[in-house]
Amino acid sequence: MDKKDIRSRAAKTFMDNFEKQLNLALQETQIEDNNSELANTNKKSKEHQSNEQCNLSELEEAIADIDKYIQTNKEHSPSFPSE
């Protein structure tokens, strides 16, 4: 197995795990939304909105870091011929 195969598998594993975690987070958010609607409390609603904004901000920062990492690796690694 060469470096390209290893990187491809690592990238695929990363994306698969990222998608699973994102789906779980979205499901939890939907459950929390349903529960807060049923409870109909302003306090829970405000806390949820605050947490959601923090999580969105953290996600955006993580995506920016990943993009920066990918760009840095593209610039510093030799290019491989596409399959």
C-alpha contacts under 8 A as a table, 3 or more apart, distances in Angstrom:
res1	aa1	res2	aa2	distance
1	M	5	D	6.03
1	M	6	I	6.85
2	D	5	D	5.45
2	D	6	I	6.40
3	K	6	I	5.04
3	K	7	R	6.04
4	K	7	R	5.14
4	K	8	S	6.00
4	K	80	F	7.43
5	D	8	S	5.03
5	D	9	R	6.08
6	I	9	R	5.24
6	I	10	A	6.07
7	R	10	A	5.00
7	R	11	A	5.97
8	S	11	A	5.11
8	S	12	K	6.07
9	R	12	K	5.03
9	R	13	T	6.00
10	A	13	T	5.08
10	A	14	F	6.04
11	A	14	F	5.04
11	A	15	M	6.14
12	K	15	M	5.16
12	K	16	D	6.03
13	T	16	D	5.12
13	T	17	N	6.10
14	F	17	N	5.25
14	F	18	F	5.96
15	M	18	F	4.92
15	M	19	E	6.03
16	D	19	E	5.22
16	D	20	K	6.26
17	N	20	K	5.07
17	N	21	Q	6.17
18	F	21	Q	5.20
18	F	22	L	6.03
19	E	22	L	5.00
19	E	23	N	6.03
20	K	23	N	5.17
20	K	24	L	6.20
21	Q	24	L	5.07
21	Q	25	A	6.10
22	L	25	A	5.05
22	L	26	L	6.12
23	N	26	L	5.06
23	N	27	Q	6.13
24	L	27	Q	5.08
24	L	28	E	6.16
25	A	28	E	5.08
25	A	29	T	6.13
26	L	29	T	4.98
26	L	30	Q	6.21
27	Q	30	Q	5.08
27	Q	31	I	6.24
28	E	31	I	5.06
28	E	32	E	6.07
29	T	32	E	5.00
29	T	33	D	6.03
30	Q	33	D	4.99
30	Q	34	N	6.20
31	I	34	N	5.13
31	I	35	N	6.15
32	E	35	N	5.05
32	E	36	S	6.01
33	D	36	S	5.18
33	D	37	E	6.15
34	N	37	E	5.17
34	N	38	L	6.26
35	N	38	L	5.11
35	N	39	A	6.08
36	S	39	A	5.03
36	S	40	N	5.70
36	S	41	T	6.78
36	S	44	K	6.38
36	S	45	S	6.35
37	E	40	N	4.91
37	E	41	T	7.78
40	N	45	S	7.94
41	T	44	K	5.65
41	T	45	S	6.43
42	N	45	S	5.02
42	N	46	K	6.12
43	K	46	K	5.27
43	K	47	E	6.22
44	K	47	E	5.12
44	K	48	H	5.97
45	S	48	H	5.16
45	S	49	Q	6.19
46	K	49	Q	5.15
46	K	50	S	6.19
47	E	50	S	5.10
47	E	51	N	6.13
48	H	51	N	5.09
48	H	52	E	5.91
49	Q	52	E	5.00
49	Q	53	Q	6.14
50	S	53	Q	5.22
50	S	54	C	6.35
51	N	54	C	5.10
51	N	55	N	6.08
52	E	55	N	5.06
52	E	56	L	6.01
53	Q	56	L	5.06
53	Q	57	S	6.06
54	C	57	S	5.05
54	C	58	E	6.08
55	N	58	E	5.00
55	N	59	L	6.02
56	L	59	L	5.00
56	L	60	E	6.13
57	S	60	E	5.12
57	S	61	E	6.22
58	E	61	E	5.07
58	E	62	A	6.12
59	L	62	A	5.03
59	L	63	I	6.15
60	E	63	I	5.12
60	E	64	A	6.17
61	E	64	A	5.06
61	E	65	D	6.16
62	A	65	D	5.02
62	A	66	I	6.16
63	I	66	I	5.01
63	I	67	D	6.10
64	A	67	D	5.07
64	A	68	K	6.10
65	D	68	K	5.06
65	D	69	Y	6.07
66	I	69	Y	4.99
66	I	70	I	6.10
67	D	70	I	5.12
67	D	71	Q	6.12
68	K	71	Q	5.14
68	K	72	T	6.06
69	Y	72	T	5.12
69	Y	73	N	6.15
70	I	73	N	5.14
70	I	74	K	6.12
71	Q	74	K	5.07
71	Q	75	E	6.27
72	T	75	E	5.23
72	T	76	H	6.27
73	N	76	H	5.15
73	N	77	S	5.68
74	K	77	S	5.53
74	K	78	P	7.69
74	K	79	S	7.55
